[in-house]
Amino acid sequence: MRGLEIKNLTVEVAGKKVVDGLSLSVPAGQVHAIMGPNGTGKSSLSKAIAGHPEYPITGGEVLLDGENIVDMPVNERAHKGIFLSFQNPIEIPGITVSAFIRSA
């Protein structure tokens, strides 16, 4: 499958499971939103997929266009388009948000 596929993902923070057995498929070309109440693991999932060191993936796979990115360095994930950005980026005169994100 092309796109993002998460299979049986487990993430632990300080010995506590914050994501337990999550599976999700987002085919290429589609946009999905993850919604839910506070404390359900949305941010933890995002940080783990992006490679944040405090959110280690302890089980499962994260496939991006068929390639497992779990052991991939953060900078390589970012080059493939997996990174976290500000929800409301700071305005920098003369620089568009799209140009900033492409540069990042």
Secondary structure, DSSP 8 states (H G I E B T S, - for coil): --EEEEEEEEEEETTEEEEEEEEEEEETT--------TTSSHHHHHHHHHT-TTS-EEEEEEEETTEE-TTS-HHHHHHTT-----SS---BTTB-HHHHHHH-
